[in-house]
Amino acid sequence: MKKCAIFLSLSLIALAIPLARTEAAAETAPLLTIAESSDYKATSTHAEVMAFIEALQARSRNFRVETIARSTEGRDIPLLVLG
C-alpha cells in the first residue's frame, strides 16, 4: 500500500510539472495587439483593448488604469499611467 501511495504521489508531481511550465510560458509569451497579430490588417474592438489591458495588468503592477473620457457610445476610454 505504501508503494502505491508513493507511486501515485510521484505520478501527480510528474503531471503537474508540464502544467506549471505551460503557465510560465504563457506569462512570458509576448502580448500582441490585434493589429500586431494580424500583420496590421485588423484593428481592436473596445473589448479587445480592455482585455489587452487586463493581460498587461496581470503581468505588471507598474501602471494604473484611469478613464480619460467616454466615447459617444458611452464606453470608457482608458488611460494607462506608468510609474
N, C-alpha and C positions, 0 to 999 in steps of 0.2 A: 504494500500500500504506500509506503514511504517513497519507493522508487517511482510510482505512478504520479505522486504529488510533485516530485522534483521534475519529472519529465513534463508534466502539464505546465508548471511554472516556467521552465525554460522555453517551452513552445510559445507561451504567451509573450514572453520577452522577445523572442525571435520575430513574432508577428508585429510587435509594437515598434521595432526599430525602423522598418521601412515607412511606417506611417509617420513617425517623427521626422524622418528625412524629407518626406513629401511636404509636410507642413513647413519645415525650414526652407525648402526650396521655393515654396510659394511666397514666403516672406521676402526672399532675396531676389525673386524674379523681377525684372524691370516692369514698372507700371507704364502702360501705354494708353494714350488717349484714343478715342475712336479715330481721329484723323491719322494719328501715327500708325495705328494697327491696320488702317485701310489704304495706306500709301497716299494719304491726303485726298481720298476720293469721297469721303463722307465726313460729316460733322456730328458733334454730340448733341443729344437732346438734353434738356434740363435735368431729367432724371439720371442720365448717364454722367453728367458733370457732377451732380451731387454724390453719386456712387463713387466716382473717382476721388472726390474729396474725402469721403469716408474711408476709402482704402488708404489714402495718404495719412489720415489721422491714425489709422491702425498701426502704421509704421513709424510715425514720428509725433512727438508732442512738442516740437519746436515751433509750432504755429497755432493760431486760433482762427476760428471762422466767425466772421461777423456778417451782417447784412448791410450792404452799401445802399441798396434801393430795392424797389419792387418793380417788376415788369408790368406792362399794360395788362397782362393776363393774371396778375396778382401773385406771381412767383417771386420768391426771394432771389436777389442777385448777390451771390456770395462774394465776400472779400476775405482773402487769406492774409493774415498779419503774421509775418515772420518775426521770431525772436523769443 
